[in-house]
Amino acid sequence: MADRALDRLLPRWDHREQHEVAVRAPRERVLRAVEETKWRDLPLCHALLMFGSFGTKRDKGREPFLTSMTAGGFTELHRDEHEVVIGAVVCIEEPKGPATLVAPVDEAFAAFDRPGHYKVALDFRVVDGRLTTETRVISTSEAARRRFARYWALIRLPSGLIRREWLHGIRRRAEE
């Protein structure tokens, strides 16, 4: 089996979270479900939309979760028959927000090391009836590391809940 792309793209990390579920569906169907699972398929995420945190609930409810992430600054870094990886490089200083990566984006992401940023990558991987997701984050400077650590302390629990819900939503869709 091929090596995990996430290991090549972000081999070291400051923060990491992993989740998995068993899934009884062909790998191709599971990966298609990763792309097709919508906000409205995820009640916790959908509830967040009710508060207006992520845009208009009518539009976002119909949009695939992965699509909204790539529209919001994440980029597809890798795709093969077992795995999809998306990631972003985010600047913590002005101008704040996602950095633009030049092609080939996977190499630009892996090599990025300019201070004042953090890199985040997450994957969905299907192997031997298991669907896994792993999120890794590394900061490019001590200031970014400290700032992201405070943020991580606030979002780690809800982020983990969302990731688990996302896995279960993908499994439901794949097993239909």
C-alpha positions in Angstrom: 0.0 0.0 0.0 1.1 3.6 -0.7 2.6 5.7 2.0 0.4 8.2 3.7 0.5 11.5 1.9 0.0 13.4 5.2 3.4 12.0 6.4 5.1 13.6 3.4 3.2 16.9 3.5 3.4 17.5 7.3 5.8 15.0 8.9 6.2 17.1 12.1 3.4 18.8 14.0 2.7 20.9 17.1 -0.9 19.7 17.4 -2.6 16.6 16.1 -6.0 14.9 16.3 -7.1 11.6 15.0 -10.5 9.9 14.6 -11.8 6.8 12.9 -14.9 4.7 12.2 -15.5 1.3 10.7 -17.3 1.6 7.3 -18.9 -1.1 5.2 -18.8 0.3 1.7 -16.4 0.1 -1.1 -13.5 2.5 -0.8 -14.5 4.4 -3.9 -18.0 5.0 -2.5 -16.5 6.2 0.8 -14.2 8.7 -0.8 -17.1 9.9 -3.0 -19.1 10.4 0.3 -16.2 12.4 1.7 -16.8 14.9 -1.2 -20.6 14.7 -1.1 -21.4 15.0 2.6 -23.2 18.3 3.1 -23.5 20.6 6.1 -27.1 19.6 6.6 -25.9 15.9 7.0 -24.1 17.0 10.1 -26.5 18.2 12.8 -23.9 19.8 15.0 -22.4 21.8 12.1 -25.9 22.6 10.9 -26.7 24.0 14.4 -23.7 26.2 14.2 -25.1 27.6 10.9 -28.2 28.6 12.8 -26.1 31.2 14.6 -24.9 32.6 11.3 -21.3 31.7 12.0 -20.6 30.2 8.6 -22.8 32.3 6.2 -26.3 31.8 5.1 -27.7 28.5 6.3 -29.8 28.0 3.2 -26.8 28.0 0.9 -24.4 26.3 3.2 -26.8 23.5 4.1 -26.8 22.3 0.5 -23.1 22.7 0.0 -20.7 19.8 0.6 -18.6 20.4 3.7 -15.4 19.8 1.9 -16.3 22.3 -0.8 -17.0 25.0 1.7 -13.6 24.3 3.3 -11.7 24.7 0.0 -13.7 27.8 -0.8 -12.7 29.2 2.6 -8.9 28.9 2.1 -8.1 25.3 2.1 -6.5 23.6 -0.9 -6.5 20.1 -2.1 -3.0 18.9 -1.6 -3.3 15.2 -2.5 -5.7 12.7 -3.8 -5.3 9.0 -4.6 -7.4 5.8 -4.4 -7.1 5.7 -0.6 -6.7 9.3 0.6 -7.8 12.9 0.2 -5.7 15.6 1.9 -6.6 19.3 2.2 -4.5 22.0 3.8 -3.9 25.7 4.3 -1.1 28.0 5.3 -2.5 30.8 7.5 -0.8 34.1 8.3 -1.3 35.3 11.9 -0.1 38.9 11.1 -1.5 41.5 8.8 -2.7 40.7 6.3 -4.2 37.8 8.2 -5.7 34.8 6.5 -4.8 32.0 4.1 -1.6 32.4 2.1 -1.6 31.7 -1.6 0.4 28.6 -2.6 1.9 28.3 -6.1 1.8 25.2 -8.2 2.6 22.5 -7.4 0.7 23.3 -4.3 1.6 20.1 -2.4 5.3 20.9 -2.7 4.8 24.6 -1.9 2.8 23.6 1.2 5.4 21.1 2.4 8.3 23.6 1.9 6.6 26.7 3.3 8.5 28.0 6.4 8.0 31.8 6.4 7.7 33.0 10.0 4.3 34.2 11.3 2.2 31.4 9.9 0.8 28.0 10.7 0.2 25.1 8.4 -2.8 22.9 8.9 -3.5 19.7 6.9 -6.2 17.1 7.3 -6.8 13.9 5.5 -9.5 11.3 5.0 -8.1 7.9 4.4 -9.9 4.6 3.7 -8.0 1.3 4.4 -9.3 -2.1 5.3 -12.8 -1.0 6.2 -11.7 1.9 8.3 -12.3 5.6 7.5 -9.8 7.8 9.4 -9.2 11.5 9.6 -6.2 13.1 11.0 -5.5 16.8 11.5 -2.0 18.2 12.0 -0.9 21.7 12.6 2.6 23.2 12.8 3.6 26.8 13.3 6.5 28.4 11.5 7.6 30.7 14.4 7.4 30.9 18.1 4.9 33.7 18.0 2.7 31.7 15.7 3.1 28.7 17.9 2.0 30.6 21.0 -1.0 32.2 19.3 -2.2 29.0 17.7 -1.8 27.1 21.1 -4.3 29.5 22.6 -6.7 29.0 19.7 -6.2 25.2 19.9 -7.1 25.2 23.5 -10.5 26.8 22.6 -11.3 24.8 19.5 -9.9 21.4 20.1 -13.0 19.9 21.8 -15.6 21.3 19.3 -13.3 20.6 16.4 -13.0 16.9 17.5 -16.8 16.7 17.9 -17.2 18.1 14.4 -14.6 15.7 12.9 -16.3 12.6 14.6 -19.7 13.8 13.3 -18.2 14.3 9.9 -16.9 10.7 9.8 -20.3 9.4 10.9 -22.0 11.5 8.2 -19.6 10.2 5.6 -20.2 6.6 6.7 -24.0 7.0 6.6 -23.8 8.4 3.1 -21.4 5.7 1.9 -23.5 2.9 3.3 -26.8 4.1 1.9 
